[in-house]
């Protein structure tokens, strides 16, 4: 297994006098040296506002910013660069859809279809929209392994369904959504499909044209880019019909005393000074991932997952949530140790330098569905290796022994 650790200086540090084993990439990924250098290079050599100046620094900054848009377009195989909108995060992208697309296209009695495995960011905005316009939320069931129940989806779809919004990859169960089947069924009743790609874009090849989704949202910081930068992809004809989500500088064409007109896509949705450095850093992250190859990323993580599932399932008293077959389990493993609170597990692991997430993972409805209050979650990425999993397993055994003794 090839290791990419040398590109990530933070992984050479120690935590509690132990080698750092970072297993929380589902929350945020580490950044390779190439991304950090791209950020520093912008601030040291090209720092200026974009689109507004005719001087050299502004033009260079604008070129770098727009080049990042082109890189993202090619990364997700969008047909047109104007369909790529920079936001702060997946959360902001979904909120903009709920605040802008939603009220213009949904009315009382319409239905929004979600799943029980959604992140709060793909639940709460739709709750607010439903309350605002009088729409109804409906949830698609999961099977006993955590997979989306396609039969239940098809039963619930009707001519009242206007939106189907769901995750591409569960941040708890590690299951992929059968996106093409969902899109085909949703489009057959006239519904639009929004895909939360926060966990999908970092870990697998993405082709929004082939998936045929109407909107796709993801974040830079989960795919080795900086925090504070996200992407909203939308079909041009849908974006063009949407009112702006924010108003002010850069998104205007002309401002009068009592009314204004707005500029073209994509600038119409990027009011004010954007996160220029963040977009440039995201572009560098895309360069890094494409130099590795997303198929390679996916294959590397599959090897990690196969090893981890075997090791973890051999621990007595450990319950894994989601599929038990490693070939159907991706990027994250959520689990609990019998008799030990997840927060206590994470605390003991931290003493060994093993960093995992413990809690509800911004998925409280899913926790209720599973009948638990919280889980421990280990999430993997390109820079992890088999030794990281061995350290996780050893630390879990220490935790078991400690609480058995207590």
BABABA-204913 format. One record per residue (C-alpha): residue in three letters; x, y, z; residue number from 1. Coordinates in nm, 3 decimals, decimal comma. Example, Ala and Ser with C-alpha at 12.3 -4.5 7.8 and 13.67 -1.06 7.14 Angstrom:
+-----+---------+---------+---------+-----+
:   r :    east :   north :      up :   k :
+-----+---------+---------+---------+-----+
: ala :   1,230 :  -0,450 :   0,780 :   1 :
: ser :   1,367 :  -0,106 :   0,714 :   2 :
+-----+---------+---------+---------+-----+
END
This chain:
+-----+---------+---------+---------+-----+
:   r :    east :   north :      up :   k :
+-----+---------+---------+---------+-----+
: unk :   0,000 :   0,000 :   0,000 :   1 :
: unk :   0,151 :   0,330 :  -0,111 :   2 :
: unk :   0,166 :   0,592 :   0,161 :   3 :
: unk :   0,101 :   0,960 :   0,104 :   4 :
: unk :   0,178 :   1,065 :   0,461 :   5 :
: unk :   0,493 :   1,256 :   0,364 :   6 :
: unk :   0,280 :   1,523 :   0,196 :   7 :
: unk :   0,104 :   1,600 :   0,526 :   8 :
: unk :   0,341 :   1,759 :   0,777 :   9 :
: unk :   0,082 :   1,758 :   1,056 :  10 :
: unk :   0,091 :   1,377 :   1,057 :  11 :
: unk :   0,451 :   1,393 :   1,180 :  12 :
: unk :   0,343 :   1,559 :   1,506 :  13 :
: unk :   0,273 :   1,379 :   1,833 :  14 :
: unk :  -0,036 :   1,380 :   2,053 :  15 :
: unk :   0,007 :   1,293 :   2,420 :  16 :
: unk :   0,364 :   1,182 :   2,336 :  17 :
: unk :   0,227 :   0,931 :   2,086 :  18 :
: unk :   0,242 :   0,931 :   1,704 :  19 :
: unk :  -0,063 :   1,107 :   1,562 :  20 :
: unk :  -0,315 :   0,867 :   1,410 :  21 :
: unk :  -0,577 :   1,088 :   1,249 :  22 :
: unk :  -0,904 :   0,905 :   1,188 :  23 :
: unk :  -1,153 :   1,192 :   1,169 :  24 :
: unk :  -1,138 :   1,290 :   0,804 :  25 :
: unk :  -1,517 :   1,262 :   0,788 :  26 :
: unk :  -1,527 :   1,579 :   0,998 :  27 :
: unk :  -1,240 :   1,754 :   0,821 :  28 :
: unk :  -0,943 :   1,630 :   0,623 :  29 :
: unk :  -0,580 :   1,719 :   0,667 :  30 :
: unk :  -0,419 :   1,941 :   0,404 :  31 :
: unk :  -0,120 :   1,840 :   0,192 :  32 :
: unk :   0,181 :   2,066 :   0,166 :  33 :
: unk :   0,082 :   2,156 :  -0,189 :  34 :
: unk :  -0,245 :   2,315 :  -0,072 :  35 :
: unk :  -0,079 :   2,509 :   0,209 :  36 :
: unk :   0,186 :   2,637 :  -0,031 :  37 :
: unk :  -0,082 :   2,751 :  -0,276 :  38 :
: unk :  -0,250 :   2,954 :  -0,002 :  39 :
: unk :   0,079 :   3,110 :   0,106 :  40 :
: unk :   0,176 :   3,185 :  -0,254 :  41 :
: unk :  -0,151 :   3,374 :  -0,314 :  42 :
: unk :  -0,112 :   3,587 :  -0,002 :  43 :
: unk :   0,258 :   3,650 :  -0,061 :  44 :
: unk :   0,245 :   3,728 :  -0,434 :  45 :
: unk :  -0,108 :   3,790 :  -0,567 :  46 :
: unk :  -0,325 :   3,918 :  -0,281 :  47 :
: unk :  -0,586 :   4,155 :  -0,427 :  48 :
: unk :  -0,960 :   4,168 :  -0,476 :  49 :
: unk :  -1,096 :   4,002 :  -0,787 :  50 :
: unk :  -1,305 :   4,114 :  -1,086 :  51 :
: unk :  -1,278 :   4,480 :  -0,980 :  52 :
: unk :  -0,928 :   4,599 :  -1,056 :  53 :
: unk :  -0,754 :   4,654 :  -1,387 :  54 :
: unk :  -0,413 :   4,642 :  -1,224 :  55 :
: unk :  -0,181 :   4,342 :  -1,239 :  56 :
: unk :  -0,236 :   4,190 :  -0,893 :  57 :
: unk :  -0,614 :   4,200 :  -0,929 :  58 :
: unk :  -0,597 :   4,042 :  -1,270 :  59 :
: unk :  -0,368 :   3,766 :  -1,146 :  60 :
: unk :  -0,591 :   3,699 :  -0,845 :  61 :
: unk :  -0,897 :   3,688 :  -1,074 :  62 :
: unk :  -0,723 :   3,445 :  -1,308 :  63 :
: unk :  -0,634 :   3,211 :  -1,018 :  64 :
: unk :  -0,987 :   3,229 :  -0,874 :  65 :
: unk :  -1,156 :   3,154 :  -1,206 :  66 :
: unk :  -0,902 :   2,880 :  -1,281 :  67 :
: unk :  -1,018 :   2,714 :  -0,959 :  68 :
: unk :  -1,374 :   2,721 :  -1,091 :  69 :
: unk :  -1,258 :   2,547 :  -1,408 :  70 :
: unk :  -1,076 :   2,283 :  -1,203 :  71 :
: unk :  -1,390 :   2,211 :  -0,999 :  72 :
: unk :  -1,599 :   2,193 :  -1,316 :  73 :
: unk :  -1,371 :   1,925 :  -1,460 :  74 :
: unk :  -1,341 :   1,746 :  -1,125 :  75 :
: unk :  -1,716 :   1,680 :  -1,108 :  76 :
: unk :  -1,758 :   1,664 :  -1,489 :  77 :
: unk :  -2,005 :   1,952 :  -1,511 :  78 :
: unk :  -2,097 :   2,057 :  -1,864 :  79 :
: unk :  -2,055 :   2,432 :  -1,809 :  80 :
: unk :  -1,831 :   2,637 :  -1,578 :  81 :
: unk :  -2,122 :   2,877 :  -1,510 :  82 :
: unk :  -2,293 :   2,598 :  -1,317 :  83 :
: unk :  -2,020 :   2,608 :  -1,049 :  84 :
: unk :  -2,105 :   2,846 :  -0,764 :  85 :
: unk :  -1,858 :   2,903 :  -0,481 :  86 :
: unk :  -2,014 :   2,906 :  -0,134 :  87 :
: unk :  -1,874 :   2,867 :   0,217 :  88 :
: unk :  -1,968 :   2,501 :   0,261 :  89 :
: unk :  -2,208 :   2,218 :   0,183 :  90 :
: unk :  -2,429 :   2,362 :   0,455 :  91 :
: unk :  -2,446 :   2,704 :   0,290 :  92 :
: unk :  -2,508 :   2,547 :  -0,051 :  93 :
: unk :  -2,807 :   2,353 :   0,082 :  94 :
: unk :  -2,936 :   2,655 :   0,271 :  95 :
: unk :  -2,920 :   2,867 :  -0,043 :  96 :
: unk :  -3,130 :   2,611 :  -0,226 :  97 :
: unk :  -3,385 :   2,603 :   0,056 :  98 :
: unk :  -3,398 :   2,982 :   0,072 :  99 :
: unk :  -3,383 :   3,062 :  -0,299 : 100 :
: unk :  -3,499 :   2,770 :  -0,511 : 101 :
: unk :  -3,745 :   2,638 :  -0,253 : 102 :
: unk :  -3,991 :   2,926 :  -0,204 : 103 :
: unk :  -4,004 :   2,992 :  -0,579 : 104 :
: unk :  -4,089 :   2,633 :  -0,666 : 105 :
: unk :  -4,278 :   2,477 :  -0,373 : 106 :
: unk :  -4,620 :   2,557 :  -0,233 : 107 :
: unk :  -4,862 :   2,427 :   0,030 : 108 :
: unk :  -4,929 :   2,055 :  -0,011 : 109 :
: unk :  -4,609 :   1,981 :  -0,200 : 110 :
: unk :  -4,378 :   1,712 :  -0,061 : 111 :
: unk :  -4,005 :   1,693 :   0,005 : 112 :
: unk :  -3,855 :   1,345 :   0,029 : 113 :
: unk :  -3,551 :   1,281 :   0,250 : 114 :
: unk :  -3,389 :   0,976 :   0,413 : 115 :
: unk :  -3,326 :   0,883 :   0,775 : 116 :
: unk :  -2,949 :   0,900 :   0,724 : 117 :
: unk :  -2,925 :   1,269 :   0,639 : 118 :
: unk :  -2,686 :   1,512 :   0,803 : 119 :
: unk :  -2,860 :   1,792 :   0,994 : 120 :
: unk :  -2,755 :   2,033 :   0,716 : 121 :
: unk :  -2,976 :   1,837 :   0,479 : 122 :
: unk :  -3,270 :   1,827 :   0,718 : 123 :
: unk :  -3,308 :   2,157 :   0,901 : 124 :
: unk :  -3,318 :   2,387 :   0,592 : 125 :
: unk :  -3,601 :   2,176 :   0,451 : 126 :
: unk :  -3,788 :   2,181 :   0,782 : 127 :
: unk :  -3,776 :   2,561 :   0,772 : 128 :
: unk :  -3,883 :   2,570 :   0,407 : 129 :
: unk :  -4,172 :   2,330 :   0,473 : 130 :
: unk :  -4,292 :   2,547 :   0,760 : 131 :
: unk :  -4,260 :   2,857 :   0,544 : 132 :
: unk :  -4,458 :   2,738 :   0,241 : 133 :
: unk :  -4,677 :   2,465 :   0,394 : 134 :
: unk :  -4,498 :   2,172 :   0,232 : 135 :
: unk :  -4,466 :   1,827 :   0,388 : 136 :
: unk :  -4,149 :   1,633 :   0,472 : 137 :
: unk :  -4,142 :   1,256 :   0,418 : 138 :
: unk :  -3,862 :   1,014 :   0,503 : 139 :
: unk :  -3,751 :   0,705 :   0,310 : 140 :
: unk :  -3,678 :   0,397 :   0,523 : 141 :
: unk :  -3,352 :   0,202 :   0,540 : 142 :
: unk :  -3,310 :  -0,174 :   0,533 : 143 :
: unk :  -3,149 :  -0,375 :   0,814 : 144 :
: unk :  -2,799 :  -0,308 :   0,676 : 145 :
: unk :  -2,857 :   0,067 :   0,647 : 146 :
: unk :  -2,910 :   0,083 :   0,271 : 147 :
: unk :  -3,176 :   0,307 :   0,124 : 148 :
: unk :  -3,498 :   0,113 :   0,069 : 149 :
: unk :  -3,568 :   0,178 :  -0,299 : 150 :
: unk :  -3,908 :   0,012 :  -0,282 : 151 :
: unk :  -4,012 :   0,252 :  -0,005 : 152 :
: unk :  -3,876 :   0,544 :  -0,207 : 153 :
: unk :  -4,087 :   0,446 :  -0,507 : 154 :
: unk :  -4,395 :   0,396 :  -0,288 : 155 :
: unk :  -4,362 :   0,746 :  -0,146 : 156 :
: unk :  -4,293 :   0,926 :  -0,473 : 157 :
: unk :  -4,597 :   1,092 :  -0,627 : 158 :
: unk :  -4,694 :   1,395 :  -0,834 : 159 :
: unk :  -4,686 :   1,588 :  -0,505 : 160 :
: unk :  -4,312 :   1,522 :  -0,467 : 161 :
: unk :  -4,119 :   1,829 :  -0,579 : 162 :
: unk :  -3,779 :   1,764 :  -0,421 : 163 :
: unk :  -3,579 :   1,454 :  -0,332 : 164 :
: unk :  -3,275 :   1,554 :  -0,127 : 165 :
: unk :  -3,031 :   1,294 :   0,004 : 166 :
: unk :  -2,671 :   1,209 :   0,079 : 167 :
: unk :  -2,440 :   1,047 :  -0,173 : 168 :
: unk :  -2,248 :   0,867 :   0,105 : 169 :
: unk :  -2,364 :   0,836 :   0,465 : 170 :
: unk :  -2,133 :   0,999 :   0,718 : 171 :
: unk :  -2,232 :   0,733 :   0,975 : 172 :
: unk :  -2,325 :   0,411 :   0,796 : 173 :
: unk :  -2,071 :   0,433 :   0,514 : 174 :
: unk :  -2,330 :   0,329 :   0,255 : 175 :
: unk :  -2,351 :   0,469 :  -0,096 : 176 :
: unk :  -2,685 :   0,588 :  -0,226 : 177 :
: unk :  -2,798 :   0,431 :  -0,556 : 178 :
: unk :  -2,812 :   0,778 :  -0,708 : 179 :
: unk :  -2,901 :   0,687 :  -1,065 : 180 :
: unk :  -3,199 :   0,476 :  -0,957 : 181 :
: unk :  -3,319 :   0,753 :  -0,727 : 182 :
: unk :  -3,282 :   1,019 :  -0,997 : 183 :
: unk :  -3,466 :   0,810 :  -1,255 : 184 :
: unk :  -3,758 :   0,745 :  -1,019 : 185 :
: unk :  -3,772 :   1,108 :  -0,900 : 186 :
: unk :  -3,758 :   1,257 :  -1,248 : 187 :
: unk :  -4,036 :   1,023 :  -1,359 : 188 :
: unk :  -4,275 :   1,209 :  -1,127 : 189 :
: unk :  -4,131 :   1,551 :  -1,207 : 190 :
: unk :  -3,927 :   1,593 :  -0,889 : 191 :
: unk :  -3,583 :   1,756 :  -0,874 : 192 :
: unk :  -3,294 :   1,580 :  -0,701 : 193 :
: unk :  -3,043 :   1,747 :  -0,467 : 194 :
: unk :  -2,737 :   1,541 :  -0,377 : 195 :
: unk :  -2,533 :   1,612 :  -0,064 : 196 :
: unk :  -2,182 :   1,525 :  -0,179 : 197 :
: unk :  -1,996 :   1,630 :   0,135 : 198 :
: unk :  -1,878 :   1,273 :   0,193 : 199 :
: unk :  -1,896 :   1,161 :  -0,168 : 200 :
: unk :  -1,676 :   1,413 :  -0,351 : 201 :
: unk :  -1,363 :   1,345 :  -0,138 : 202 :
: unk :  -1,376 :   0,967 :  -0,174 : 203 :
: unk :  -1,498 :   0,864 :  -0,518 : 204 :
: unk :  -1,509 :   0,980 :  -0,880 : 205 :
: unk :  -1,804 :   1,214 :  -0,935 : 206 :
: unk :  -1,974 :   1,282 :  -1,267 : 207 :
: unk :  -2,278 :   1,504 :  -1,215 : 208 :
: unk :  -2,370 :   1,480 :  -1,583 : 209 :
: unk :  -2,378 :   1,102 :  -1,573 : 210 :
: unk :  -2,561 :   1,099 :  -1,238 : 211 :
: unk :  -2,816 :   1,340 :  -1,391 : 212 :
: unk :  -2,870 :   1,521 :  -1,059 : 213 :
: unk :  -3,023 :   1,868 :  -1,059 : 214 :
: unk :  -2,806 :   2,008 :  -0,779 : 215 :
: unk :  -2,487 :   1,886 :  -0,610 : 216 :
: unk :  -2,325 :   2,035 :  -0,297 : 217 :
: unk :  -1,988 :   1,968 :  -0,134 : 218 :
: unk :  -1,718 :   2,125 :   0,085 : 219 :
: unk :  -1,351 :   2,192 :   0,027 : 220 :
: unk :  -1,229 :   2,113 :   0,376 : 221 :
: unk :  -1,335 :   1,747 :   0,358 : 222 :
: unk :  -1,134 :   1,693 :   0,038 : 223 :
: unk :  -0,796 :   1,835 :   0,148 : 224 :
: unk :  -0,889 :   2,197 :   0,073 : 225 :
: unk :  -0,923 :   2,490 :   0,314 : 226 :
: unk :  -1,218 :   2,554 :   0,543 : 227 :
: unk :  -1,471 :   2,818 :   0,444 : 228 :
: unk :  -1,503 :   2,716 :   0,078 : 229 :
: unk :  -1,779 :   2,505 :  -0,071 : 230 :
: unk :  -1,945 :   2,442 :  -0,404 : 231 :
: unk :  -2,299 :   2,440 :  -0,533 : 232 :
: unk :  -2,347 :   2,284 :  -0,875 : 233 :
: unk :  -2,680 :   2,330 :  -1,048 : 234 :
: unk :  -2,828 :   2,283 :  -1,390 : 235 :
: unk :  -2,794 :   2,615 :  -1,571 : 236 :
: unk :  -3,165 :   2,643 :  -1,648 : 237 :
: unk :  -3,249 :   2,595 :  -1,279 : 238 :
: unk :  -2,983 :   2,834 :  -1,148 : 239 :
: unk :  -3,092 :   3,092 :  -1,402 : 240 :
: unk :  -3,447 :   3,088 :  -1,262 : 241 :
: unk :  -3,335 :   3,124 :  -0,899 : 242 :
: unk :  -3,331 :   3,462 :  -0,727 : 243 :
: unk :  -2,996 :   3,549 :  -0,567 : 244 :
: unk :  -2,937 :   3,417 :  -0,217 : 245 :
: unk :  -2,745 :   3,729 :  -0,111 : 246 :
: unk :  -2,729 :   4,084 :  -0,236 : 247 :
: unk :  -2,450 :   4,340 :  -0,265 : 248 :
: unk :  -2,122 :   4,401 :  -0,439 : 249 :
: unk :  -2,017 :   4,193 :  -0,739 : 250 :
: unk :  -2,354 :   4,027 :  -0,804 : 251 :
: unk :  -2,513 :   4,345 :  -0,938 : 252 :
: unk :  -2,533 :   4,477 :  -1,293 : 253 :
: unk :  -2,667 :   4,823 :  -1,210 : 254 :
: unk :  -2,794 :   4,978 :  -0,886 : 255 :
: unk :  -3,045 :   5,258 :  -0,877 : 256 :
: unk :  -3,202 :   5,432 :  -0,581 : 257 :
: unk :  -3,511 :   5,211 :  -0,577 : 258 :
: unk :  -3,430 :   4,903 :  -0,783 : 259 :
: unk :  -3,135 :   4,708 :  -0,916 : 260 :
: unk :  -3,053 :   4,455 :  -1,183 : 261 :
: unk :  -2,828 :   4,153 :  -1,134 : 262 :
: unk :  -2,540 :   4,018 :  -1,335 : 263 :
: unk :  -2,504 :   3,684 :  -1,510 : 264 :
: unk :  -2,415 :   3,340 :  -1,372 : 265 :
: unk :  -2,211 :   3,249 :  -1,174 : 266 :
: unk :  -2,132 :   3,595 :  -1,031 : 267 :
: unk :  -2,500 :   3,654 :  -0,952 : 268 :
: unk :  -2,468 :   3,413 :  -0,659 : 269 :
: unk :  -2,130 :   3,534 :  -0,531 : 270 :
: unk :  -2,210 :   3,861 :  -0,355 : 271 :
: unk :  -1,931 :   4,055 :  -0,189 : 272 :
: unk :  -1,564 :   3,965 :  -0,171 : 273 :
: unk :  -1,554 :   3,585 :  -0,193 : 274 :
: unk :  -1,313 :   3,349 :  -0,021 : 275 :
: unk :  -1,048 :   3,400 :  -0,289 : 276 :
: unk :  -0,774 :   3,214 :  -0,106 : 277 :
: unk :  -1,015 :   2,933 :  -0,023 : 278 :
: unk :  -1,110 :   2,885 :  -0,388 : 279 :
: unk :  -0,743 :   2,884 :  -0,489 : 280 :
: unk :  -0,669 :   2,632 :  -0,213 : 281 :
: unk :  -0,959 :   2,416 :  -0,328 : 282 :
: unk :  -0,818 :   2,429 :  -0,679 : 283 :
: unk :  -0,484 :   2,306 :  -0,543 : 284 :
: unk :  -0,663 :   2,026 :  -0,358 : 285 :
: unk :  -0,835 :   1,924 :  -0,681 : 286 :
: unk :  -0,496 :   1,922 :  -0,853 : 287 :
: unk :  -0,357 :   1,700 :  -0,580 : 288 :
: unk :  -0,646 :   1,453 :  -0,590 : 289 :
: unk :  -0,642 :   1,434 :  -0,967 : 290 :
: unk :  -0,267 :   1,375 :  -0,967 : 291 :
: unk :  -0,337 :   1,070 :  -0,749 : 292 :
: unk :  -0,657 :   0,976 :  -0,932 : 293 :
: unk :  -0,996 :   0,939 :  -0,765 : 294 :
: unk :  -1,007 :   0,573 :  -0,865 : 295 :
: unk :  -0,681 :   0,530 :  -0,671 : 296 :
: unk :  -0,826 :   0,712 :  -0,371 : 297 :
: unk :  -1,129 :   0,483 :  -0,375 : 298 :
: unk :  -0,917 :   0,168 :  -0,414 : 299 :
: unk :  -0,679 :   0,273 :  -0,134 : 300 :
: unk :  -0,970 :   0,329 :   0,103 : 301 :
: unk :  -1,127 :  -0,003 :   0,003 : 302 :
: unk :  -0,809 :  -0,178 :   0,111 : 303 :
: unk :  -0,811 :   0,009 :   0,441 : 304 :
: unk :  -1,178 :  -0,073 :   0,495 : 305 :
: unk :  -1,132 :  -0,446 :   0,430 : 306 :
: unk :  -0,849 :  -0,460 :   0,684 : 307 :
: unk :  -1,033 :  -0,247 :   0,939 : 308 :
: unk :  -1,360 :  -0,440 :   0,920 : 309 :
: unk :  -1,180 :  -0,771 :   0,978 : 310 :
: unk :  -0,987 :  -0,631 :   1,275 : 311 :
: unk :  -1,281 :  -0,454 :   1,437 : 312 :
: unk :  -1,529 :  -0,739 :   1,396 : 313 :
: unk :  -1,285 :  -0,962 :   1,583 : 314 :
: unk :  -1,319 :  -0,746 :   1,897 : 315 :
: unk :  -1,571 :  -0,893 :   2,141 : 316 :
: unk :  -1,848 :  -0,654 :   2,237 : 317 :
: unk :  -1,793 :  -0,419 :   1,943 : 318 :
: unk :  -2,101 :  -0,337 :   1,732 : 319 :
: unk :  -2,057 :  -0,190 :   1,384 : 320 :
: unk :  -2,342 :   0,011 :   1,230 : 321 :
: unk :  -2,405 :  -0,027 :   0,859 : 322 :
: unk :  -2,305 :  -0,312 :   0,626 : 323 :
: unk :  -2,074 :  -0,582 :   0,765 : 324 :
: unk :  -1,937 :  -0,653 :   0,418 : 325 :
: unk :  -1,637 :  -0,425 :   0,366 : 326 :
: unk :  -1,708 :  -0,403 :  -0,008 : 327 :
: unk :  -2,033 :  -0,224 :   0,074 : 328 :
: unk :  -1,891 :  -0,004 :   0,350 : 329 :
: unk :  -1,704 :   0,313 :   0,254 : 330 :
: unk :  -1,487 :   0,584 :   0,415 : 331 :
: unk :  -1,628 :   0,566 :   0,770 : 332 :
: unk :  -1,697 :   0,303 :   1,036 : 333 :
: unk :  -1,932 :   0,389 :   1,321 : 334 :
: unk :  -1,929 :   0,152 :   1,617 : 335 :
: unk :  -1,984 :   0,114 :   1,990 : 336 :
: unk :  -1,810 :  -0,087 :   2,261 : 337 :
: unk :  -2,048 :  -0,267 :   2,494 : 338 :
: unk :  -2,077 :  -0,096 :   2,830 : 339 :
: unk :  -1,856 :   0,201 :   2,740 : 340 :
: unk :  -1,986 :   0,545 :   2,644 : 341 :
: unk :  -1,856 :   0,663 :   2,306 : 342 :
: unk :  -1,708 :   0,978 :   2,461 : 343 :
: unk :  -1,510 :   0,764 :   2,706 : 344 :
: unk :  -1,382 :   0,550 :   2,420 : 345 :
: unk :  -1,268 :   0,858 :   2,229 : 346 :
: unk :  -1,098 :   0,998 :   2,539 : 347 :
: unk :  -0,896 :   0,681 :   2,596 : 348 :
: unk :  -0,806 :   0,661 :   2,226 : 349 :
: unk :  -0,682 :   1,019 :   2,236 : 350 :
: unk :  -0,436 :   0,920 :   2,510 : 351 :
: unk :  -0,282 :   0,686 :   2,253 : 352 :
: unk :  -0,274 :   0,958 :   1,987 : 353 :
: unk :  -0,568 :   0,804 :   1,799 : 354 :
: unk :  -0,813 :   1,076 :   1,701 : 355 :
: unk :  -1,171 :   0,968 :   1,630 : 356 :
: unk :  -1,512 :   1,132 :   1,649 : 357 :
: unk :  -1,765 :   1,048 :   1,920 : 358 :
: unk :  -2,123 :   1,173 :   1,930 : 359 :
: unk :  -2,429 :   1,185 :   1,706 : 360 :
: unk :  -2,227 :   1,309 :   1,403 : 361 :
: unk :  -2,490 :   1,572 :   1,318 : 362 :
: unk :  -2,731 :   1,288 :   1,246 : 363 :
: unk :  -2,964 :   1,270 :   1,545 : 364 :
: unk :  -3,262 :   1,133 :   1,348 : 365 :
: unk :  -3,039 :   0,848 :   1,232 : 366 :
: unk :  -2,923 :   0,782 :   1,590 : 367 :
: unk :  -3,290 :   0,761 :   1,694 : 368 :
: unk :  -3,357 :   0,528 :   1,399 : 369 :
: unk :  -3,068 :   0,304 :   1,510 : 370 :
: unk :  -3,178 :   0,315 :   1,874 : 371 :
: unk :  -2,855 :   0,468 :   2,008 : 372 :
: unk :  -2,764 :   0,809 :   2,145 : 373 :
: unk :  -2,414 :   0,824 :   1,999 : 374 :
: unk :  -2,139 :   0,620 :   1,835 : 375 :
: unk :  -1,764 :   0,625 :   1,789 : 376 :
: unk :  -1,662 :   0,697 :   1,430 : 377 :
: unk :  -1,332 :   0,625 :   1,258 : 378 :
: unk :  -1,303 :   0,779 :   0,913 : 379 :
: unk :  -1,024 :   0,712 :   0,666 : 380 :
: unk :  -0,855 :   0,895 :   0,382 : 381 :
: unk :  -0,572 :   0,870 :   0,136 : 382 :
: unk :  -0,303 :   0,947 :   0,395 : 383 :
: unk :  -0,403 :   0,662 :   0,629 : 384 :
: unk :  -0,236 :   0,321 :   0,618 : 385 :
: unk :  -0,270 :  -0,022 :   0,779 : 386 :
: unk :  -0,051 :   0,084 :   1,074 : 387 :
: unk :  -0,313 :   0,348 :   1,161 : 388 :
: unk :  -0,576 :   0,077 :   1,187 : 389 :
: unk :  -0,350 :  -0,139 :   1,403 : 390 :
: unk :  -0,308 :   0,156 :   1,641 : 391 :
: unk :  -0,686 :   0,202 :   1,650 : 392 :
: unk :  -0,741 :  -0,164 :   1,736 : 393 :
: unk :  -0,469 :  -0,165 :   2,003 : 394 :
: unk :  -0,613 :   0,150 :   2,160 : 395 :
: unk :  -0,964 :   0,000 :   2,162 : 396 :
: unk :  -0,833 :  -0,303 :   2,349 : 397 :
: unk :  -0,674 :  -0,071 :   2,604 : 398 :
: unk :  -1,009 :   0,104 :   2,647 : 399 :
: unk :  -1,186 :  -0,229 :   2,697 : 400 :
: unk :  -0,934 :  -0,339 :   2,957 : 401 :
: unk :  -0,951 :  -0,005 :   3,139 : 402 :
: unk :  -1,328 :  -0,001 :   3,173 : 403 :
: unk :  -1,346 :  -0,372 :   3,252 : 404 :
: unk :  -1,107 :  -0,306 :   3,541 : 405 :
: unk :  -1,305 :  -0,002 :   3,655 : 406 :
+-----+---------+---------+---------+-----+
END
